[in-house]
Amino acid sequence: MNAPAWRIWLVTALVIGWGILTIRFASKQEWPMALLCVVLLVSNGVTLYRLTKNGK
């Protein structure tokens, strides 16, 4: 897969954002929202891995 650079940066920003939100919700002990953020973090992490696994 030959993804454009902007898509890789977008997915990277999403992974970072979901990670930050996971930490914030977990620190407030809002577990349903923290769990949702973890699921979205993993989903975007898998997408990022698939976009970058073959190299350039």
C-alpha positions in Angstrom: 0.0 0.0 0.0 1.4 3.4 -1.0 -0.3 5.8 1.4 0.2 9.6 1.0 2.3 11.2 3.7 -0.6 13.3 5.0 -2.6 10.2 5.8 0.3 8.7 7.8 0.6 12.0 9.7 -3.2 12.1 10.3 -3.3 8.6 11.7 -0.2 9.3 13.8 -2.0 12.4 15.3 -5.1 10.4 16.0 -3.1 7.7 17.8 -1.4 10.4 20.0 -4.8 12.0 20.6 -6.5 8.8 21.6 -3.6 8.0 23.9 -3.9 11.4 25.7 -7.6 11.0 26.0 -7.2 7.5 27.4 -4.9 8.8 30.1 -7.2 11.7 31.0 -10.3 9.5 31.3 -8.4 6.7 33.2 -7.1 9.3 35.7 -10.7 10.5 36.3 -11.8 6.9 36.6 -14.3 7.2 33.8 -13.8 3.6 32.6 -16.4 3.4 29.8 -14.8 6.4 28.0 -11.3 5.2 28.7 -12.2 1.7 27.3 -13.7 3.4 24.2 -10.5 5.5 23.7 -8.3 2.3 24.1 -10.3 0.6 21.4 -9.9 3.6 19.0 -6.2 3.8 19.9 -5.7 0.2 19.0 -7.7 0.5 15.8 -5.7 3.5 14.6 -2.5 1.8 15.7 -3.3 -1.2 13.5 -4.1 1.2 10.6 -0.8 3.0 11.1 1.1 -0.3 11.2 -0.6 -1.4 8.0 0.2 1.9 6.3 3.9 1.8 7.3 4.9 -1.9 7.5 6.3 -2.1 3.9 8.5 0.9 4.2 9.1 3.3 1.3 
